[in-house]
Amino acid sequence: MSEAGGGGRLTHLDASGTASMVDVGDKAETERVARAEGVVTMAPETLALILAGDTKKGDVLAVSRIAGIMAAKRTHELIPLCHPLMLNKVAVEIEADEALPGLRVTAMAKVGGKTGVEMEALTAVSVACLTIYDMAKAVDRGMTISGIRLLEKSGGRSGHWTAA
């Protein structure tokens, strides 16, 4: 099971099976980085509208990028057992992919600390994708959000991991 990066046990369950926050007090502080991705698929006309900046709500890409960054900073408020982190960096990139058609969202989160930033990167991608949907739903309610996944993480006891 360590191939998948899990180490063989659920870390948020105590010996009796009760959900609990992991004690990171004895962990070493290291630089930890995580990257995640997601996709919003839409009609070609919707993509063209977004890229032209012609939506009623404004610049979809800029607002979604900021929403993703803000979400990463609040991950501990959304995911019950996540530790609050003093993030060193969060970056959200959104690229058009005509082949989908749609937008590819990637996020990177970085911290110097005792716990990883995978959830922060995943939260950034998720909220950026949801914001794209929200800002363009008036013209395309059929958009889909998919493929949200961790791409890579580094730092900490488990070291470096990359998605296959």
Buried (B, 14 or more C-beta within 10 A) or exposed (E): EEEEBEEEEEEEEEEEEEEEEBEBEEBEEBEBBBBBBBBBBBBEEBBBBBEEEEBEEEEBBEBBBBBBBBBBBBBBEEEEEBBEBEBBEBBBBBEBEEEBBBBBBBBBBBBEBBBBBBBBBBBBBBBBBBBBBBBBEEBBEEBEBEBBEBBBBBBBEEEEBEEE
